Amino acid sequence: MPRLDVYQNSDLKFQVQVKDEPFWIGRGSDCLVSLTDPLVSHRHAHLAPSAEGWEIRNEGRNGTRLNDKPLGGTARLNFGDRIYIGPYAIVFVSSFSEPLRGDPGGPTETPGRTGGR
């Protein structure tokens, strides 16, 4: 089963073990992954299993980036992919992977902010 490693300012904040069912990332109380930054929408991104693996769909007003590219709609997720929402870097990993050491990287430009991450 996959896991999400959630980083903020290069620090691992928490990890979420993902069940084989759809879920939300956002500020809302109904989100499996709850992020508190004001740049994060109530329901910012939707992740769901598919026949090919996992998919992510952007629903946020301030945008979502996948591997440093804007996510305009739905895209397939692969282990090691990085999801950027506001100041957060979320790494989609196998549950058997170790958390990244050091900086997980970040978008070169965070929508709605100046000066990068």
C-alpha beads as a LAMMPS data file, in Angstrom:
LAMMPS data file: protein, C-alpha beads

117 atoms
116 bonds

1 atom types
1 bond types

-500.0 500.0 xlo xhi
-500.0 500.0 ylo yhi
-500.0 500.0 zlo zhi

Masses

1 110.0

Atoms # bond

1 1 1 0.000 0.000 0.000
2 1 1 1.197 3.536 -0.714
3 1 1 2.159 6.135 1.844
4 1 1 2.333 9.917 1.683
5 1 1 5.287 11.675 3.324
6 1 1 4.314 15.290 3.987
7 1 1 7.116 17.884 4.177
8 1 1 6.991 21.573 5.029
9 1 1 10.105 23.737 4.774
10 1 1 12.153 20.570 4.102
11 1 1 11.045 18.990 7.408
12 1 1 9.086 15.738 7.471
13 1 1 5.867 16.751 9.264
14 1 1 3.903 13.500 9.123
15 1 1 3.212 10.336 7.154
16 1 1 -0.134 8.927 6.056
17 1 1 -0.695 5.287 5.158
18 1 1 -3.121 5.185 2.236
19 1 1 -5.912 2.608 1.953
20 1 1 -7.107 1.430 -1.433
21 1 1 -9.925 3.994 -1.593
22 1 1 -10.357 7.597 -2.817
23 1 1 -9.479 10.470 -0.477
24 1 1 -8.926 14.236 -0.321
25 1 1 -5.963 16.446 0.524
26 1 1 -6.905 19.895 1.836
27 1 1 -7.925 22.045 4.792
28 1 1 -11.316 20.405 5.244
29 1 1 -12.136 18.200 8.216
30 1 1 -13.156 15.450 5.777
31 1 1 -9.667 15.295 4.210
32 1 1 -7.437 12.316 4.944
33 1 1 -4.414 14.611 4.596
34 1 1 -5.139 17.829 6.473
35 1 1 -2.987 20.854 5.597
36 1 1 -3.438 24.127 7.465
37 1 1 -1.805 26.755 5.240
38 1 1 -4.245 29.400 3.873
39 1 1 -3.049 28.708 0.293
40 1 1 -4.562 25.221 0.594
41 1 1 -8.196 24.888 -0.493
42 1 1 -10.845 23.113 1.577
43 1 1 -10.634 20.202 -0.883
44 1 1 -7.442 20.852 -2.809
45 1 1 -6.606 17.537 -4.472
46 1 1 -8.395 14.221 -4.910
47 1 1 -6.496 10.932 -5.081
48 1 1 -8.107 7.686 -6.188
49 1 1 -7.044 4.185 -7.178
50 1 1 -7.587 3.277 -10.816
51 1 1 -7.016 0.260 -13.050
52 1 1 -3.519 1.627 -13.830
53 1 1 -2.540 2.490 -10.236
54 1 1 -3.330 5.842 -8.595
55 1 1 -4.558 9.135 -10.021
56 1 1 -4.535 12.693 -8.681
57 1 1 -6.928 15.485 -9.672
58 1 1 -6.378 19.149 -8.897
59 1 1 -9.344 20.912 -7.282
60 1 1 -7.457 23.779 -5.617
61 1 1 -7.839 27.456 -6.483
62 1 1 -4.120 28.077 -6.005
63 1 1 -3.077 25.097 -8.085
64 1 1 -1.267 21.844 -7.546
65 1 1 2.056 20.868 -9.043
66 1 1 3.136 17.335 -9.834
67 1 1 6.901 16.900 -10.120
68 1 1 7.249 20.682 -10.531
69 1 1 4.735 20.894 -13.389
70 1 1 1.282 22.450 -13.059
71 1 1 -1.473 19.867 -12.742
72 1 1 -4.354 21.022 -14.916
73 1 1 -6.693 18.082 -14.444
74 1 1 -6.047 14.428 -13.656
75 1 1 -2.707 12.623 -13.852
76 1 1 -1.353 9.201 -12.986
77 1 1 0.800 8.924 -9.846
78 1 1 3.958 6.827 -9.652
79 1 1 5.997 5.971 -6.589
80 1 1 8.469 8.781 -5.952
81 1 1 6.250 11.479 -7.460
82 1 1 6.165 14.793 -5.621
83 1 1 2.938 16.726 -5.137
84 1 1 3.307 20.423 -4.292
85 1 1 0.429 22.225 -2.592
86 1 1 1.174 25.652 -1.121
87 1 1 4.307 25.293 1.047
88 1 1 3.974 21.500 1.256
89 1 1 5.874 18.823 -0.653
90 1 1 4.071 15.483 -0.509
91 1 1 5.954 12.413 -1.700
92 1 1 3.960 9.414 -2.954
93 1 1 5.941 6.360 -1.860
94 1 1 5.659 2.637 -1.318
95 1 1 4.896 1.835 2.314
96 1 1 8.234 -0.002 2.416
97 1 1 10.270 3.101 1.489
98 1 1 12.274 5.087 3.984
99 1 1 11.461 8.814 4.288
100 1 1 13.708 11.079 2.230
101 1 1 16.728 12.463 4.000
102 1 1 17.209 16.216 3.658
103 1 1 15.319 18.493 1.305
104 1 1 12.601 16.716 -0.706
105 1 1 12.833 19.483 -3.261
106 1 1 10.168 21.984 -4.020
107 1 1 8.585 23.887 -6.809
108 1 1 10.714 26.590 -8.301
109 1 1 7.762 28.926 -7.807
110 1 1 4.862 28.544 -5.389
111 1 1 1.623 30.068 -6.703
112 1 1 0.493 33.006 -4.597
113 1 1 3.876 33.542 -2.939
114 1 1 7.096 35.259 -3.849
115 1 1 10.555 33.970 -3.099
116 1 1 9.905 30.255 -3.830
117 1 1 8.911 27.778 -1.140

Bonds

1 1 1 2
2 1 2 3
3 1 3 4
4 1 4 5
5 1 5 6
6 1 6 7
7 1 7 8
8 1 8 9
9 1 9 10
10 1 10 11
11 1 11 12
12 1 12 13
13 1 13 14
14 1 14 15
15 1 15 16
16 1 16 17
17 1 17 18
18 1 18 19
19 1 19 20
20 1 20 21
21 1 21 22
22 1 22 23
23 1 23 24
24 1 24 25
25 1 25 26
26 1 26 27
27 1 27 28
28 1 28 29
29 1 29 30
30 1 30 31
31 1 31 32
32 1 32 33
33 1 33 34
34 1 34 35
35 1 35 36
36 1 36 37
37 1 37 38
38 1 38 39
39 1 39 40
40 1 40 41
41 1 41 42
42 1 42 43
43 1 43 44
44 1 44 45
45 1 45 46
46 1 46 47
47 1 47 48
48 1 48 49
49 1 49 50
50 1 50 51
51 1 51 52
52 1 52 53
53 1 53 54
54 1 54 55
55 1 55 56
56 1 56 57
57 1 57 58
58 1 58 59
59 1 59 60
60 1 60 61
61 1 61 62
62 1 62 63
63 1 63 64
64 1 64 65
65 1 65 66
66 1 66 67
67 1 67 68
68 1 68 69
69 1 69 70
70 1 70 71
71 1 71 72
72 1 72 73
73 1 73 74
74 1 74 75
75 1 75 76
76 1 76 77
77 1 77 78
78 1 78 79
79 1 79 80
80 1 80 81
81 1 81 82
82 1 82 83
83 1 83 84
84 1 84 85
85 1 85 86
86 1 86 87
87 1 87 88
88 1 88 89
89 1 89 90
90 1 90 91
91 1 91 92
92 1 92 93
93 1 93 94
94 1 94 95
95 1 95 96
96 1 96 97
97 1 97 98
98 1 98 99
99 1 99 100
100 1 100 101
101 1 101 102
102 1 102 103
103 1 103 104
104 1 104 105
105 1 105 106
106 1 106 107
107 1 107 108
108 1 108 109
109 1 109 110
110 1 110 111
111 1 111 112
112 1 112 113
113 1 113 114
114 1 114 115
115 1 115 116
116 1 116 117
